[in-house]
Amino acid sequence: MKTHVRWGVLSTAQVAQDELLPAYMKAINAEVTAIASSNIKVKEIASTFEIPKIYKSYDKLLEDPDIDAVYIPLPNALHSHWVKKAANKGKHVLCEKPAALTFKETKEMIEICRENGVMFMEAFMYQFHPQHQRVKEIMDFGEIGELKIMKANLSSYLENQDGNIRMNGELGGGSLYDMGCYCTHSIHTLLSSNPKRVFASMQKDHDGQVDISVTGLMELDNGMTAIFDAAMDRTRIDYYEIIGTKGSIQVPRAFAPQLSNGEAVILTYTEEGKCREEKVFGDQYKIQVEYFSRCILEGKIPTNFVENTICNVKVIDACFKSVEKGAFINVSSEDLKVSN
């Protein structure tokens, strides 16, 4: 029985170098055996991360019969194309968020993965940090009473905007795709409820090419309301809060605890004014790699992740339509149960 998944990586993207390649080196059931890039630094990167094979093109890597799965950290607009190509070559796929730019693209990708018998997972690494399971335990135990509202915020100041793919509309740039997707995803997954309707407002960059910030209001099927805010033009905020009838939970390192060496903090406030602080540690990138590799080795379809991907891209579609129409947009519940 195989004990390791052999991974290939498409490109030398910074997120791969900073987070995923180190995670693969630490994972107990995964190894990167090939990387594909025309970047002149690819040999240096391959040497640093002990990757034995280098390909000059993504297609060549996908032809390698010894590759079981691929990680795709390409610009957002290229996700759909390369996910489908990888699936058609029989490779399992871990793809950076957002999975694709539209619901139609995402559904097509997932269907092609299903038809080829390969697994697909969107790389929302934050959800693998154990702090969120602890938050769910606090909510389920009833410590903060009946849940009423959730607030999620993620922002950072993008200093060097010229040439940055986040500022390129044709490549799927913008604050909603880059950061807002974390906020919307955390809302419906943590609250375990499908979004019902969404209202969003956006501010464009000086060229009007991408949204530099987005603020939205989401109503969910369980009757709760959520507010989200994401931006690339302000100081770093990495936070969500869930408020109930008897207290609240604040999570100030919600999406990027790796910036604090994996240390997350959960603050639980009760109606008596007391606050309990808990520290939770975890390497969310390593856990993500090991989880998906284990799914591949065991032939186990990742639980709920495909449905959450479909749900989230529908919310993103609704946000853009809301900005266009200046109104609340209903989020259809159709096709949320798409099989992998």
Secondary structure, 3 states (H helix, E strand, C coil): CCCCEEEEEECCCHHHHHHHHHHHHHCCCEEEEEEECCCCCHHHHHHHCCCCEEECCHHHHHCCCCCCEEEECCCHHHHHHHHHHHHHCCCEEEECCCCCCCHHHHHHHHHHHHHCCCCEEECCHHHHCCHHHHHHHHHHCCCCCCEEEEEEEEEEECCCCCCCHHHCHHHCCCHHHHHHHHHHHHHHHHCCCCEEEEEEEEEECCCCCCEEEEEEEEEECCCCEEEEEEECEEEEEEEEEEEECCEEEEECCCCCHHHHCCEEEEEEEECCCCEEEEEEECCHHHHHHHHHHHHHHHCCCCCCHHHHHHHHHHHHHHHHHHHHHCCCEECCCCCCCCCC
